[in-house]
Amino acid sequence: MSVTEQQRPCYVCVQDHLLIAAADNSVLCWDLALLAEAAAEPREPQKPSRVLPLCAAQVGCRVHSLAQGQVLALGLEDGSIELRSPKLSLLSRRVGHRSAVSALQMTEQGLVTGDDTGNLISWKCDETLPGEDWEILWSQQHTGRVVAVTEAAGDLVASAALDGRVIAWDKEDGSFVFCIPSHKAWLGSVCVSEEGDLMVTDGRDNAVYLYDFGAGEP
């Protein structure tokens, strides 16, 4: 299965029974059951399965981040954010950053977005609101590209950036809670358990850290 023939980053997520992938300015959606059936069929070694997507969409510029909730959120190279339905139809769009939107996280209020220059913004929005009606709840700043945003234990949002830091913010007002400056090189990704009590980070220092995040402190 190939999303694009060019050597571009590919972003994927699973929503209900669907696999959604984005690369360049293309977004595609497959049925997971059909993919599983195709994978079980006999085929030549090293030859990928060919399954047509259920739907596809072209966006105005390259996709730099992808997140799912009740709807799908796309972070784009021109600093805009799009909300799309599971069938990829455009629901709402907002130009919210001056550089590429490199990280996204859906929240109860709407979403939190981070960009290539370290800006972090929390939005009150949903798919029923036009982009111009989105409300900025708070904004914060890293000193490097934001690579991940995730909800954590309690009322916290954690963001990770190429400045080597993971910072926990209060979800409601964006106030600083604590910082984890463990990595000596660029952070790669952050993952929090479903219960919100454990967090794993990795970086280009070839280190992986596991934190007990449940008590509100690392």
C-alpha positions as CSV (number, residue, x, y, z in Angstrom):
1,M,0.0,0.0,0.0
2,S,1.5,3.3,-1.1
3,V,0.3,6.8,-0.2
4,T,2.8,8.7,-2.3
5,E,5.6,7.8,-4.7
6,Q,7.8,10.7,-3.4
7,Q,10.0,10.4,-0.3
8,R,7.8,12.5,2.0
9,P,6.8,12.0,5.6
10,C,3.6,10.0,6.1
11,Y,1.3,10.6,9.1
12,V,-1.2,8.0,10.1
13,C,-4.0,7.5,12.6
14,V,-6.8,5.0,13.3
15,Q,-10.3,6.2,13.8
16,D,-13.0,3.6,14.6
17,H,-12.7,1.1,11.7
18,L,-10.7,3.4,9.5
19,L,-7.0,3.9,8.7
20,I,-6.2,7.5,7.7
21,A,-2.9,8.5,6.2
22,A,-1.5,11.9,4.9
23,A,1.5,12.6,2.8
24,D,2.4,15.7,0.8
25,N,-1.0,17.3,0.1
26,S,-2.9,14.0,0.0
27,V,-5.1,12.5,2.6
28,L,-6.5,9.0,2.2
29,C,-8.8,6.7,4.1
30,W,-9.0,2.8,4.1
31,D,-11.3,0.3,5.8
32,L,-9.2,-1.7,8.2
33,A,-11.2,-4.9,7.6
34,L,-10.4,-4.7,3.9
35,L,-6.8,-4.1,4.6
36,A,-6.7,-7.2,6.9
37,E,-8.3,-9.3,4.2
38,A,-5.8,-8.2,1.6
39,A,-2.9,-8.9,4.0
40,A,-4.1,-12.5,4.5
41,E,-4.2,-13.2,0.8
42,P,-1.2,-15.1,-0.7
43,R,1.1,-12.8,-2.6
44,E,4.7,-12.6,-3.8
45,P,7.3,-11.9,-1.1
46,Q,8.1,-8.2,-0.7
47,K,5.1,-7.2,-2.9
48,P,2.7,-4.9,-1.1
49,S,-1.0,-5.4,-1.1
50,R,-3.1,-3.0,-3.3
51,V,-6.3,-1.8,-1.6
52,L,-8.1,1.1,-3.0
53,P,-9.0,3.8,-0.5
54,L,-12.6,4.4,0.5
55,C,-12.1,8.2,0.0
56,A,-9.3,10.7,-0.7
57,A,-8.9,14.4,-0.5
58,Q,-6.3,17.0,-1.7
59,V,-5.4,19.9,0.5
60,G,-3.9,23.2,-0.5
61,C,-0.4,22.5,0.8
62,R,1.7,19.8,2.5
63,V,0.4,18.1,5.7
64,H,2.7,18.4,8.6
65,S,0.6,16.8,11.4
66,L,-2.5,14.7,11.9
67,A,-4.8,14.0,14.9
68,Q,-8.1,12.3,15.4
69,G,-11.0,12.8,17.8
70,Q,-14.7,13.1,16.8
71,V,-13.3,14.6,13.6
72,L,-9.9,14.7,11.9
73,A,-7.5,17.6,12.4
74,L,-4.8,18.5,9.9
75,G,-1.8,20.8,10.5
76,L,-0.6,22.3,7.2
77,E,2.6,23.9,6.0
78,D,1.1,27.3,5.5
79,G,0.2,27.6,9.2
80,S,-3.5,26.6,8.8
81,I,-5.5,24.0,10.6
82,E,-8.3,22.0,9.0
83,L,-11.1,19.9,10.6
84,R,-12.4,17.2,8.3
85,S,-15.0,14.5,8.6
86,P,-14.2,10.8,8.6
87,K,-15.0,10.9,4.9
88,L,-12.5,13.7,4.6
89,S,-14.9,16.5,3.7
90,L,-13.8,19.9,4.9
91,L,-15.7,21.1,8.0
92,S,-13.8,24.1,9.2
93,R,-10.5,25.9,8.5
94,R,-8.4,28.5,10.4
95,V,-5.0,30.1,9.6
96,G,-3.6,30.1,13.1
97,H,0.2,30.0,12.8
98,R,2.9,31.9,10.9
99,S,4.8,28.7,10.2
100,A,4.0,25.0,9.6
101,V,1.7,23.3,12.1
102,S,4.0,20.5,13.3
103,A,1.9,19.0,16.1
104,L,-1.8,18.6,17.0
105,Q,-3.9,17.2,19.9
106,M,-7.7,17.1,20.1
107,T,-9.1,18.2,23.5
108,E,-12.5,18.6,25.1
109,Q,-12.4,22.3,24.4
110,G,-11.2,21.9,20.8
111,L,-7.5,21.3,20.1
112,V,-3.9,22.4,20.9
113,T,-1.5,23.1,18.1
114,G,2.2,23.6,17.9
115,D,4.4,25.0,15.1
116,D,7.9,24.9,13.6
117,T,9.0,28.0,15.5
118,G,7.9,26.7,19.0
119,N,4.5,28.4,19.3
120,L,1.8,26.5,21.2
121,I,-1.9,27.6,21.0
122,S,-5.0,26.1,22.6
123,W,-8.2,26.7,20.6
124,K,-11.9,26.5,21.6
125,C,-13.4,25.2,18.4
126,D,-15.4,22.4,16.8
127,E,-16.5,21.3,13.4
128,T,-19.6,23.5,13.5
129,L,-17.7,26.7,13.9
130,P,-16.2,28.6,11.0
131,G,-12.5,29.2,11.3
132,E,-12.9,32.9,12.0
133,D,-15.0,32.1,15.1
134,W,-12.3,29.9,16.7
135,E,-11.3,31.3,20.1
136,I,-7.7,31.3,21.4
137,L,-7.8,30.1,25.0
138,W,-4.1,30.5,25.7
139,S,-0.7,30.5,24.0
140,Q,2.8,29.4,25.1
141,Q,6.2,29.1,23.7
142,H,9.0,26.6,23.3
143,T,12.5,27.6,21.9
144,G,12.4,24.9,19.2
145,R,10.0,23.2,16.9
146,V,7.1,21.5,18.6
147,V,7.2,17.8,17.7
148,A,4.4,16.4,19.9
149,V,1.4,17.5,22.0
150,T,-0.6,15.1,24.2
151,E,-3.1,15.2,27.0
152,A,-1.7,13.9,30.3
153,A,-2.8,13.0,33.8
154,G,-5.5,15.2,35.3
155,D,-5.9,18.6,33.7
156,L,-2.6,18.7,31.9
157,V,-1.3,19.1,28.4
158,A,2.3,18.0,27.6
159,S,4.2,19.4,24.7
160,A,7.7,18.3,23.5
161,A,10.0,20.3,21.2
162,L,13.4,20.2,19.6
163,D,14.7,22.3,22.5
164,G,14.9,18.9,24.3
165,R,12.2,19.7,26.8
166,V,8.8,18.3,27.7
167,I,6.6,20.9,29.4
168,A,3.4,20.3,31.2
169,W,0.8,23.0,31.0
170,D,-2.5,23.5,32.8
171,K,-5.2,22.5,30.2
172,E,-7.6,25.3,31.2
173,D,-5.4,28.4,31.3
174,G,-2.0,27.3,29.9
175,S,-0.1,28.1,33.0
176,F,3.3,26.4,33.4
177,V,3.2,23.3,35.7
178,F,6.6,21.7,35.3
179,C,9.4,21.0,32.8
180,I,11.3,17.8,32.1
181,P,14.7,18.7,30.5
182,S,16.0,15.1,30.3
183,H,17.0,14.7,26.7
184,K,20.4,16.0,25.6
185,A,19.4,16.2,21.9
186,W,16.2,16.7,19.9
187,L,13.1,15.0,21.2
188,G,11.4,12.7,18.7
189,S,8.0,11.7,20.1
190,V,5.9,11.5,23.3
191,C,3.3,8.9,24.2
192,V,1.0,8.9,27.3
193,S,-0.8,5.8,28.5
194,E,-4.6,5.6,28.2
195,E,-4.9,6.1,32.0
196,G,-2.7,9.2,31.7
197,D,-0.3,8.0,34.4
198,L,2.8,6.9,32.4
199,M,4.7,8.8,29.7
200,V,7.4,7.7,27.3
201,T,9.7,10.0,25.4
202,D,12.5,9.3,22.9
203,G,15.1,11.5,21.3
204,R,18.1,11.7,19.0
205,D,20.4,11.1,22.0
206,N,19.3,7.4,21.5
207,A,17.6,7.5,24.9
208,V,14.1,6.5,25.9
209,Y,12.6,7.8,29.2
210,L,9.7,6.4,31.1
211,Y,8.0,8.7,33.6
212,D,5.3,8.2,36.3
213,F,3.1,11.1,35.2
214,G,0.1,10.3,37.4
215,A,1.1,12.4,40.4
216,G,1.5,15.6,38.4
217,E,5.2,15.5,38.7
218,P,7.9,13.5,36.8
